[in-house]
Amino acid sequence: MRNQAYRSRMRTYIKRARMALDAALKGTGSLEDAQRAVYEACRIIDKTAAKGVIKKGAAARYKSRLMQRLNSVIHQKVVVEAA
């Protein structure tokens, strides 16, 4: 039961980060908010892995995918501003 709560919290933070990244891409949110949300999500993912709820490889995969999205949003923002 306790593991379910940790997993649910992790998924919530991942969802918030994805929503912040989508908002930053559309222009309705700021890039700083998206970066902060991704940082918080990575922190929670690390805590969940440290407790043994998820494996280290799964934690790395979740964080990698979030970072890929963040970097693509940053790159698209830079390309749009440069044009």
Stockholm file with secondary structure:
# STOCKHOLM 1.0

chainA/1-83         MRNQAYRSRMRTYIKRARMALDAALKGTGSLEDAQRAVYEACRIIDKTAAKGVIKKGAAARYKSRLMQRLNSVIHQKVVVEAA
#=GR chainA/1-83 SS CHHHHHHHHHHHHHHHHHHHHHHHHHTSSCHHHHHHHHHHHHHHHHHHHHTTSSCHHHHHHHHHHHHHHHHHHHHHHHHHHHC
#=GC SS_cons        CHHHHHHHHHHHHHHHHHHHHHHHHHTSSCHHHHHHHHHHHHHHHHHHHHTTSSCHHHHHHHHHHHHHHHHHHHHHHHHHHHC
//
